[in-house]
Amino acid sequence: MDIEGFMRNAKFPRDYRRMFKHDDGRPMTPDEARSQLFAELRQGRRVIPMGDCDNFDYQTGCKGHPATPIVDRLVTVENDPTVPAYARKVAADAVRAMGGADADPT
């Protein structure tokens, strides 16, 4: 979240309520939240994560995460017995069309 953008656009105290939490999970009061945002800015941070992110930069935000290739996802669906048969068939056809794990070499 862009700190300055939030502070510029959010209504105080209304938009600060239940928006931020302490490390122990307790909700911050609007005053605590605003103080914490100012502390983040004093540390030179421009953005803060709004969830778990193990590849976060406080200047630019999330730097991205490796995505599971679509073929791997489709193979998972294709082999999942809890997925309806028609969906497994569609996944299997897509895997073969993309030359994936079960592709027919002919």
N, C-alpha and C positions, 0 to 999 in steps of 0.2 A: 504494500500500500504506500502510495506517495504521501509522505508525512505532511509536507506543506500544503499539498492539494486537499488532503482531508481537513486540515485545520482551517483552510481558507473557505471551504464549502460546507463544512458541518456546522450545524446550529448547536451552540453551547447553552445549556448542558444536555439538551435532549438527545442529540446524536451520539454523545459520548457514553450514554448509559448502556451498560451490558455489552459494549463494543470491545472492551479490553479486559484481560484477566491477569492477575498476579501469577507468578510461576507456580504457586500452589493451587491454582484453579479458582481462587476467590475472585469475584468480579471487582474491578476497580471502580471507585466513584468517579464521576466526571472530573473532579479536581485532580485526583490521582492520575487519571489517564492523560489529562492535559500536561501535567508536570512530567510524566514519563515521555511524552512526545517531544517536549522541549529538551529533555535530557538526551534523547536520541539525536536531535538536531545539533546539540552542543558537541556530540561525539563525531560530528561530520557525516552522519547517516542521512541519506535522502529518502530511502524506502525501508520498510520493515516487512518481514514475512507475516502473513495472516494464517499460516498453517505450518505443518512440518515441511521443511525443505533442507536437504543436505547439500545443496549446490547453490547457495544464496549469496548474492553480493549486495551490500548495503548501499551501493550507488546505483546499480542498475536492476536489481531484483533477481528473480530466479533465472539461473543461467541454463536451465533445461535439464532434462533427464533422458537417459537412453530409453527409447521406446521399444517395446517388444514388437518385432516385425509382424506385420499383418498375417503372414503365412503361419507363423507360430501360433497366433491367436486362433486362426481358423482350424489348425490341426487340433488344438485343444477342444474346440467346439465339436469337431468331427468325431472325436474319440470319447466324448462325454455322454454316458448313457442316460443322464438326467435331461439332456437336451432332446426335444421332440425329433423324431426320425426325419421329418421333412427338412428341418434346420440342419441336421447333421449331413444330409445329402447335399444341400446347397453349399455348405462349408467344404465338403469333399470335392465338389465340382469346381469351386473357386480355387482350392489348393492345386488341383490338377491344371487348371487354366493358367495359373501363375507359375507352373513348373515347380511346385513345392514338393514336400516330403513324399507324397504318394503319387507323384506325377507318372503318367503312363508314358514310357519312353518312345512309343510309336507315333 
